[in-house]
Amino acid sequence: SYLGLTFKKGKESATGYRLKDGKYIQDSLGHYIKSLKGSSFEFDTYGSGGIRSTVGDLYLFDQALRNNILLDSTSMSRAYIKKMLNDSSTIPYGFGWRIYEDSEMKSVYHGGGVLGYRALFRRGIKNDLNTIIILSNCTNLAAFGILNEINGIID
């Protein structure tokens, strides 16, 4: 995993695509930027869109969180609590994690994407300790549909 300019490509980087009219066409920020032809638009993305990783590295990240290597258990439990707004309502978002909870289980997840790429990282934290990592080099991948199918297999 590394943080870098979105439009820089290493030898191991995947080319981004979009499904359009039944065909895959290239789709990426670099492709988009080139299409602006002479525009002064600059895109220096760090964090969102600028992090490149692999399923293996994200699994190691998951294990470091599960084993309290990066953060202690108190900090992790705070990250998994729905936040209260000024009007006393709550939103299903903790510190960096979207929260799903029902009577049987609790999981946290976060998705992301930029032109040409999609990611979804889901971690079960109560009664389901499975981690599901979906990485794609297709803008319009239905990651939540895939996640639901995987959850159906696990259940």
TORPA-4810 file (N, C-alpha, C, O; in nm, 3 decimals):
<nodes>
NODE_1_0.085_-0.119_0.000_0.000_0.000_0.000_0.088_0.124_0.000_0.196_0.125_0.060_S
NODE_2_0.041_0.227_-0.067_0.112_0.353_-0.063_0.019_0.468_-0.097_-0.088_0.448_-0.155_Y
NODE_3_0.061_0.586_-0.060_-0.013_0.708_-0.086_0.061_0.784_-0.193_0.182_0.807_-0.180_L
NODE_4_-0.008_0.824_-0.298_0.062_0.895_-0.404_-0.034_0.963_-0.498_-0.156_0.955_-0.482_G
NODE_5_0.020_1.029_-0.596_-0.063_1.097_-0.694_-0.151_0.996_-0.766_-0.104_0.890_-0.807_L
NODE_6_-0.276_1.029_-0.781_-0.372_0.938_-0.841_-0.334_0.899_-0.982_-0.351_0.783_-1.021_T
NODE_7_-0.282_0.994_-1.058_-0.260_0.966_-1.199_-0.123_0.905_-1.227_-0.092_0.876_-1.343_F
NODE_8_-0.040_0.883_-1.126_0.086_0.812_-1.146_0.058_0.664_-1.148_-0.024_0.615_-1.070_K
NODE_9_0.124_0.592_-1.236_0.103_0.448_-1.244_0.235_0.376_-1.222_0.337_0.409_-1.283_K
NODE_10_0.231_0.278_-1.136_0.345_0.191_-1.118_0.326_0.068_-1.205_0.220_0.050_-1.265_G
NODE_11_0.426_-0.014_-1.212_0.416_-0.131_-1.299_0.309_-0.229_-1.251_0.264_-0.313_-1.328_K
NODE_12_0.269_-0.220_-1.124_0.168_-0.311_-1.071_0.030_-0.247_-1.064_-0.063_-0.310_-1.015_E
NODE_13_0.014_-0.125_-1.112_-0.115_-0.058_-1.106_-0.210_-0.113_-1.211_-0.169_-0.149_-1.321_S
NODE_14_-0.337_-0.119_-1.175_-0.440_-0.165_-1.267_-0.496_-0.046_-1.344_-0.511_0.062_-1.289_A
NODE_15_-0.526_-0.067_-1.470_-0.591_0.035_-1.551_-0.739_0.040_-1.513_-0.802_-0.064_-1.497_T
NODE_16_-0.793_0.160_-1.499_-0.933_0.177_-1.464_-1.023_0.172_-1.587_-0.985_0.217_-1.695_G
NODE_17_-1.143_0.117_-1.567_-1.240_0.105_-1.676_-1.378_0.145_-1.629_-1.405_0.159_-1.510_Y
NODE_18_-1.466_0.162_-1.727_-1.608_0.186_-1.706_-1.683_0.098_-1.806_-1.642_0.084_-1.921_R
NODE_19_-1.793_0.038_-1.760_-1.877_-0.040_-1.849_-1.977_0.054_-1.915_-2.058_0.117_-1.847_L
NODE_20_-1.970_0.062_-2.047_-2.061_0.152_-2.120_-2.111_0.077_-2.244_-2.032_0.031_-2.327_K
NODE_21_-2.242_0.067_-2.255_-2.305_-0.001_-2.369_-2.250_-0.141_-2.389_-2.228_-0.185_-2.502_D
NODE_22_-2.228_-0.212_-2.278_-2.183_-0.350_-2.284_-2.035_-0.369_-2.311_-1.989_-0.482_-2.327_G
NODE_23_-1.959_-0.259_-2.316_-1.814_-0.269_-2.342_-1.739_-0.194_-2.234_-1.788_-0.096_-2.177_K
NODE_24_-1.618_-0.242_-2.207_-1.532_-0.174_-2.111_-1.446_-0.072_-2.184_-1.377_-0.104_-2.280_Y
NODE_25_-1.453_0.053_-2.136_-1.369_0.159_-2.192_-1.283_0.215_-2.079_-1.323_0.210_-1.963_I
NODE_26_-1.166_0.267_-2.113_-1.079_0.321_-2.009_-1.148_0.437_-1.938_-1.215_0.520_-2.000_Q
NODE_27_-1.129_0.440_-1.808_-1.189_0.544_-1.725_-1.096_0.567_-1.607_-1.073_0.475_-1.528_D
NODE_28_-1.044_0.685_-1.594_-0.957_0.716_-1.481_-0.948_0.867_-1.467_-0.987_0.940_-1.558_S
NODE_29_-0.897_0.912_-1.356_-0.877_1.057_-1.339_-0.779_1.110_-1.442_-0.798_1.219_-1.497_L
NODE_30_-0.673_1.032_-1.467_-0.575_1.075_-1.567_-0.640_1.092_-1.704_-0.613_1.189_-1.774_G
NODE_31_-0.727_0.998_-1.740_-0.800_1.006_-1.867_-0.891_1.129_-1.868_-0.899_1.200_-1.968_H
NODE_32_-0.958_1.154_-1.756_-1.047_1.268_-1.744_-0.969_1.400_-1.752_-1.010_1.494_-1.821_Y
NODE_33_-0.857_1.406_-1.683_-0.775_1.528_-1.683_-0.727_1.560_-1.824_-0.731_1.676_-1.865_I
NODE_34_-0.682_1.459_-1.898_-0.638_1.480_-2.036_-0.751_1.533_-2.123_-0.727_1.607_-2.218_K
NODE_35_-0.875_1.494_-2.091_-0.989_1.537_-2.172_-1.022_1.685_-2.151_-1.099_1.742_-2.228_S
NODE_36_-0.966_1.747_-2.048_-0.995_1.887_-2.022_-0.920_1.982_-2.116_-0.951_2.101_-2.121_L
NODE_37_-0.824_1.930_-2.189_-0.751_2.002_-2.295_-0.722_2.149_-2.263_-0.801_2.238_-2.297_K
NODE_38_-0.611_2.172_-2.199_-0.568_2.309_-2.175_-0.629_2.373_-2.052_-0.600_2.489_-2.022_G
NODE_39_-0.711_2.301_-1.980_-0.771_2.356_-1.860_-0.664_2.375_-1.754_-0.562_2.306_-1.755_S
NODE_40_-0.687_2.466_-1.663_-0.593_2.487_-1.552_-0.626_2.394_-1.435_-0.567_2.404_-1.328_S
NODE_41_-0.722_2.303_-1.457_-0.763_2.209_-1.354_-0.646_2.121_-1.313_-0.579_2.062_-1.397_F
NODE_42_-0.621_2.114_-1.184_-0.516_2.026_-1.132_-0.579_1.934_-1.030_-0.667_1.975_-0.954_E
NODE_43_-0.536_1.813_-1.028_-0.592_1.715_-0.936_-0.479_1.642_-0.867_-0.416_1.554_-0.926_F
NODE_44_-0.455_1.677_-0.744_-0.350_1.616_-0.664_-0.416_1.546_-0.546_-0.418_1.600_-0.435_D
NODE_45_-0.470_1.430_-0.567_-0.548_1.363_-0.464_-0.459_1.283_-0.370_-0.382_1.197_-0.413_T
NODE_46_-0.471_1.312_-0.244_-0.409_1.230_-0.140_-0.523_1.182_-0.051_-0.624_1.250_-0.038_Y
NODE_47_-0.507_1.067_0.008_-0.616_1.012_0.089_-0.721_0.955_-0.003_-0.701_0.849_-0.063_G
NODE_48_-0.832_1.022_-0.015_-0.938_0.975_-0.102_-0.890_0.970_-0.247_-0.859_1.074_-0.306_S
NODE_49_-0.884_0.851_-0.301_-0.841_0.835_-0.440_-0.691_0.825_-0.457_-0.645_0.785_-0.565_G
NODE_50_-0.614_0.858_-0.358_-0.469_0.855_-0.373_-0.403_0.739_-0.302_-0.281_0.721_-0.311_G
NODE_51_-0.481_0.659_-0.231_-0.425_0.544_-0.163_-0.437_0.424_-0.255_-0.545_0.394_-0.306_I
NODE_52_-0.327_0.357_-0.276_-0.327_0.235_-0.357_-0.293_0.120_-0.267_-0.202_0.127_-0.184_R
NODE_53_-0.368_0.011_-0.283_-0.345_-0.102_-0.195_-0.381_-0.231_-0.266_-0.420_-0.233_-0.382_S
NODE_54_-0.367_-0.340_-0.192_-0.400_-0.472_-0.240_-0.490_-0.539_-0.137_-0.498_-0.494_-0.023_T
NODE_55_-0.557_-0.645_-0.177_-0.638_-0.721_-0.083_-0.550_-0.773_0.031_-0.590_-0.771_0.147_V
NODE_56_-0.430_-0.819_-0.002_-0.338_-0.870_0.100_-0.300_-0.765_0.203_-0.301_-0.793_0.323_G
NODE_57_-0.268_-0.645_0.157_-0.232_-0.538_0.251_-0.352_-0.495_0.335_-0.337_-0.467_0.454_D
NODE_58_-0.471_-0.490_0.275_-0.590_-0.453_0.352_-0.625_-0.561_0.454_-0.676_-0.531_0.562_L
NODE_59_-0.597_-0.686_0.421_-0.616_-0.793_0.518_-0.520_-0.774_0.637_-0.560_-0.793_0.752_Y
NODE_60_-0.395_-0.739_0.609_-0.300_-0.713_0.718_-0.347_-0.596_0.804_-0.332_-0.598_0.926_L
NODE_61_-0.404_-0.493_0.740_-0.461_-0.379_0.813_-0.575_-0.428_0.904_-0.582_-0.390_1.020_F
NODE_62_-0.663_-0.512_0.850_-0.772_-0.569_0.928_-0.718_-0.643_1.050_-0.769_-0.626_1.161_D
NODE_63_-0.618_-0.725_1.030_-0.561_-0.804_1.139_-0.494_-0.715_1.244_-0.500_-0.744_1.363_Q
NODE_64_-0.431_-0.608_1.200_-0.369_-0.514_1.294_-0.475_-0.444_1.379_-0.453_-0.416_1.497_A
NODE_65_-0.591_-0.416_1.319_-0.701_-0.357_1.396_-0.760_-0.460_1.492_-0.784_-0.429_1.609_L
NODE_66_-0.783_-0.581_1.444_-0.843_-0.687_1.527_-0.755_-0.724_1.646_-0.805_-0.758_1.752_R
NODE_67_-0.626_-0.716_1.628_-0.532_-0.755_1.734_-0.480_-0.637_1.814_-0.382_-0.649_1.888_N
NODE_68_-0.545_-0.522_1.800_-0.511_-0.400_1.876_-0.366_-0.359_1.860_-0.305_-0.311_1.955_N
NODE_69_-0.311_-0.378_1.742_-0.174_-0.337_1.714_-0.168_-0.189_1.677_-0.078_-0.118_1.720_I
NODE_70_-0.265_-0.143_1.598_-0.266_-0.001_1.558_-0.334_0.088_1.661_-0.287_0.198_1.690_L
NODE_71_-0.443_0.040_1.716_-0.519_0.115_1.816_-0.560_0.020_1.927_-0.577_-0.100_1.904_L
NODE_72_-0.576_0.072_2.048_-0.620_-0.014_2.157_-0.770_-0.042_2.145_-0.840_0.023_2.068_D
NODE_73_-0.818_-0.139_2.221_-0.957_-0.182_2.210_-1.055_-0.071_2.247_-1.164_-0.065_2.190_S
NODE_74_-1.019_0.018_2.339_-1.107_0.129_2.375_-1.125_0.223_2.256_-1.237_0.264_2.226_T
NODE_75_-1.017_0.257_2.189_-1.025_0.344_2.071_-1.107_0.278_1.961_-1.188_0.343_1.896_S
NODE_76_-1.085_0.148_1.940_-1.159_0.077_1.835_-1.307_0.074_1.867_-1.389_0.094_1.777_M
NODE_77_-1.344_0.049_1.992_-1.487_0.044_2.026_-1.552_0.181_2.006_-1.669_0.187_1.968_S
NODE_78_-1.481_0.288_2.032_-1.535_0.422_2.007_-1.558_0.447_1.859_-1.651_0.519_1.821_R
NODE_79_-1.475_0.389_1.775_-1.490_0.406_1.630_-1.615_0.338_1.579_-1.663_0.370_1.470_A
NODE_80_-1.668_0.243_1.655_-1.782_0.163_1.610_-1.914_0.206_1.674_-2.010_0.129_1.674_Y
NODE_81_-1.919_0.326_1.729_-2.042_0.375_1.792_-2.105_0.481_1.702_-2.037_0.571_1.652_I
NODE_82_-2.237_0.467_1.681_-2.309_0.566_1.600_-2.297_0.702_1.668_-2.301_0.713_1.790_K
NODE_83_-2.281_0.805_1.588_-2.260_0.939_1.643_-2.392_1.013_1.657_-2.482_1.001_1.575_K
NODE_84_-2.401_1.092_1.766_-2.521_1.169_1.793_-2.505_1.309_1.734_-2.401_1.373_1.748_M
NODE_85_-2.610_1.355_1.668_-2.612_1.489_1.610_-2.667_1.588_1.711_-2.715_1.549_1.818_L
NODE_86_-2.661_1.715_1.678_-2.708_1.821_1.769_-2.856_1.806_1.805_-2.898_1.846_1.913_N
NODE_87_-2.936_1.748_1.715_-3.079_1.731_1.744_-3.108_1.599_1.817_-3.224_1.559_1.828_D
NODE_88_-3.004_1.533_1.867_-3.010_1.407_1.941_-3.040_1.283_1.855_-3.050_1.173_1.909_S
NODE_89_-3.054_1.300_1.725_-3.067_1.183_1.639_-2.927_1.126_1.617_-2.827_1.193_1.641_S
NODE_90_-2.921_1.001_1.573_-2.792_0.939_1.549_-2.776_0.907_1.401_-2.873_0.888_1.328_T
NODE_91_-2.652_0.901_1.360_-2.620_0.859_1.224_-2.534_0.733_1.233_-2.455_0.718_1.326_I
NODE_92_-2.550_0.641_1.137_-2.475_0.515_1.144_-2.332_0.531_1.094_-2.289_0.462_1.001_P
NODE_93_-2.259_0.622_1.155_-2.121_0.647_1.115_-2.039_0.672_1.240_-2.071_0.759_1.321_Y
NODE_94_-1.932_0.595_1.255_-1.840_0.614_1.367_-1.720_0.694_1.319_-1.731_0.774_1.227_G
NODE_95_-1.608_0.672_1.381_-1.486_0.739_1.338_-1.427_0.665_1.219_-1.345_0.576_1.235_F
NODE_96_-1.470_0.702_1.099_-1.418_0.643_0.978_-1.488_0.517_0.932_-1.446_0.457_0.832_G
NODE_97_-1.592_0.474_1.001_-1.662_0.351_0.965_-1.812_0.375_0.958_-1.869_0.440_1.046_W
NODE_98_-1.874_0.323_0.855_-2.020_0.318_0.849_-2.060_0.193_0.927_-1.993_0.090_0.920_R
NODE_99_-2.169_0.204_1.002_-2.206_0.098_1.095_-2.337_0.034_1.053_-2.436_0.103_1.027_I
NODE_100_-2.338_-0.099_1.048_-2.460_-0.176_1.025_-2.481_-0.264_1.146_-2.390_-0.334_1.190_Y
NODE_101_-2.602_-0.257_1.200_-2.629_-0.337_1.320_-2.774_-0.383_1.318_-2.865_-0.305_1.288_E
NODE_102_-2.795_-0.508_1.350_-2.930_-0.558_1.371_-2.926_-0.644_1.498_-2.826_-0.643_1.570_D
NODE_103_-3.032_-0.717_1.526_-3.040_-0.792_1.652_-2.939_-0.906_1.659_-2.907_-0.953_1.768_S
NODE_104_-2.889_-0.951_1.543_-2.799_-1.066_1.543_-2.652_-1.033_1.525_-2.566_-1.108_1.571_E
NODE_105_-2.622_-0.923_1.458_-2.481_-0.896_1.427_-2.455_-0.747_1.412_-2.547_-0.665_1.403_M
NODE_106_-2.327_-0.717_1.408_-2.283_-0.579_1.386_-2.161_-0.585_1.295_-2.071_-0.666_1.315_K
NODE_107_-2.160_-0.499_1.196_-2.043_-0.490_1.109_-2.018_-0.344_1.077_-2.106_-0.259_1.089_S
NODE_108_-1.897_-0.318_1.037_-1.859_-0.184_0.995_-1.801_-0.195_0.855_-1.744_-0.298_0.817_V
NODE_109_-1.817_-0.089_0.779_-1.767_-0.093_0.643_-1.734_0.047_0.595_-1.777_0.146_0.654_Y
NODE_110_-1.659_0.052_0.489_-1.634_0.178_0.421_-1.606_0.147_0.275_-1.530_0.056_0.243_H
NODE_111_-1.668_0.222_0.192_-1.645_0.208_0.048_-1.568_0.328_-0.002_-1.547_0.426_0.070_G
NODE_112_-1.528_0.318_-0.123_-1.458_0.431_-0.183_-1.447_0.411_-0.332_-1.471_0.302_-0.385_G
NODE_113_-1.412_0.516_-0.398_-1.395_0.505_-0.541_-1.354_0.636_-0.603_-1.371_0.744_-0.546_G
NODE_114_-1.300_0.623_-0.717_-1.261_0.735_-0.799_-1.277_0.684_-0.941_-1.284_0.563_-0.961_V
NODE_115_-1.283_0.770_-1.039_-1.306_0.725_-1.175_-1.216_0.607_-1.210_-1.094_0.618_-1.201_L
NODE_116_-1.275_0.496_-1.249_-1.200_0.377_-1.289_-1.180_0.274_-1.181_-1.131_0.165_-1.209_G
NODE_117_-1.218_0.304_-1.057_-1.187_0.212_-0.947_-1.296_0.216_-0.841_-1.361_0.319_-0.821_Y
NODE_118_-1.317_0.104_-0.774_-1.410_0.093_-0.663_-1.350_0.004_-0.556_-1.275_-0.089_-0.585_R
NODE_119_-1.385_0.033_-0.431_-1.338_-0.048_-0.319_-1.449_-0.056_-0.214_-1.527_0.038_-0.197_A
NODE_120_-1.453_-0.168_-0.145_-1.546_-0.186_-0.034_-1.476_-0.277_0.067_-1.428_-0.386_0.033_L
NODE_121_-1.470_-0.231_0.190_-1.400_-0.300_0.298_-1.498_-0.317_0.412_-1.538_-0.219_0.474_F
NODE_122_-1.537_-0.442_0.440_-1.638_-0.471_0.543_-1.578_-0.563_0.648_-1.513_-0.663_0.616_R
NODE_123_-1.601_-0.528_0.774_-1.548_-0.606_0.885_-1.660_-0.641_0.982_-1.725_-0.552_1.036_R
NODE_124_-1.682_-0.769_1.004_-1.777_-0.810_1.107_-1.713_-0.794_1.243_-1.596_-0.829_1.263_G
NODE_125_-1.789_-0.739_1.339_-1.730_-0.716_1.471_-1.813_-0.776_1.585_-1.770_-0.772_1.701_I
NODE_126_-1.932_-0.831_1.554_-2.012_-0.896_1.657_-2.085_-1.014_1.594_-2.164_-0.997_1.501_K
NODE_127_-2.059_-1.134_1.643_-2.121_-1.258_1.596_-2.088_-1.292_1.451_-2.145_-1.386_1.395_N
NODE_128_-2.000_-1.221_1.392_-1.955_-1.247_1.254_-1.822_-1.176_1.241_-1.818_-1.054_1.226_D
NODE_129_-1.715_-1.249_1.246_-1.583_-1.186_1.242_-1.518_-1.196_1.105_-1.396_-1.189_1.093_L
NODE_130_-1.601_-1.213_1.002_-1.549_-1.221_0.866_-1.510_-1.082_0.815_-1.573_-0.982_0.849_N
NODE_131_-1.408_-1.079_0.735_-1.368_-0.957_0.666_-1.386_-0.981_0.517_-1.343_-1.083_0.464_T
NODE_132_-1.450_-0.887_0.451_-1.471_-0.896_0.307_-1.409_-0.772_0.243_-1.442_-0.659_0.280_I
NODE_133_-1.320_-0.794_0.148_-1.252_-0.685_0.080_-1.280_-0.699_-0.069_-1.248_-0.801_-0.130_I
NODE_134_-1.339_-0.596_-0.128_-1.369_-0.597_-0.270_-1.295_-0.481_-0.334_-1.317_-0.365_-0.299_I
NODE_135_-1.206_-0.511_-0.428_-1.135_-0.409_-0.503_-1.165_-0.432_-0.651_-1.164_-0.546_-0.698_L
NODE_136_-1.191_-0.325_-0.723_-1.224_-0.339_-0.864_-1.164_-0.224_-0.942_-1.149_-0.113_-0.891_S
NODE_137_-1.131_-0.251_-1.067_-1.086_-0.144_-1.156_-1.196_-0.114_-1.259_-1.170_-0.100_-1.378_N
NODE_138_-1.319_-0.103_-1.207_-1.433_-0.066_-1.290_-1.518_0.035_-1.215_-1.568_0.005_-1.107_C
NODE_139_-1.535_0.153_-1.272_-1.609_0.262_-1.208_-1.747_0.219_-1.162_-1.786_0.249_-1.050_T
NODE_140_-1.821_0.149_-1.246_-1.960_0.120_-1.213_-1.983_-0.023_-1.162_-2.088_-0.081_-1.188_N
NODE_141_-1.886_-0.077_-1.091_-1.903_-0.206_-1.026_-2.007_-0.193_-0.916_-2.005_-0.095_-0.840_L
NODE_142_-2.098_-0.288_-0.905_-2.200_-0.289_-0.800_-2.142_-0.362_-0.678_-2.178_-0.477_-0.651_A
NODE_143_-2.054_-0.296_-0.605_-1.982_-0.360_-0.494_-2.077_-0.408_-0.385_-2.055_-0.515_-0.329_A
NODE_144_-2.181_-0.331_-0.355_-2.273_-0.375_-0.249_-2.353_-0.496_-0.293_-2.387_-0.580_-0.209_F
NODE_145_-2.383_-0.509_-0.420_-2.449_-0.630_-0.470_-2.361_-0.752_-0.450_-2.409_-0.857_-0.408_G
NODE_146_-2.233_-0.738_-0.479_-2.138_-0.847_-0.458_-2.127_-0.878_-0.310_-2.125_-0.995_-0.270_I
NODE_147_-2.119_-0.773_-0.227_-2.111_-0.793_-0.082_-2.233_-0.871_-0.033_-2.219_-0.964_0.047_L
NODE_148_-2.351_-0.835_-0.079_-2.473_-0.906_-0.036_-2.471_-1.052_-0.078_-2.514_-1.138_-0.002_N
NODE_149_-2.420_-1.080_-0.197_-2.410_-1.219_-0.241_-2.311_-1.297_-0.153_-2.338_-1.411_-0.116_E
NODE_150_-2.198_-1.236_-0.121_-2.100_-1.302_-0.034_-2.161_-1.325_0.104_-2.146_-1.433_0.161_I
NODE_151_-2.229_-1.223_0.158_-2.295_-1.240_0.289_-2.394_-1.355_0.286_-2.406_-1.429_0.384_N
NODE_152_-2.466_-1.371_0.175_-2.561_-1.481_0.161_-2.493_-1.616_0.165_-2.547_-1.711_0.221_G
NODE_153_-2.375_-1.625_0.107_-2.298_-1.750_0.108_-2.248_-1.779_0.248_-2.254_-1.893_0.294_I
NODE_154_-2.200_-1.675_0.318_-2.146_-1.693_0.453_-2.256_-1.735_0.550_-2.235_-1.821_0.635_I
NODE_155_-2.374_-1.675_0.536_-2.486_-1.707_0.626_-2.532_-1.849_0.602_-2.625_-1.896_0.667_D
</nodes>
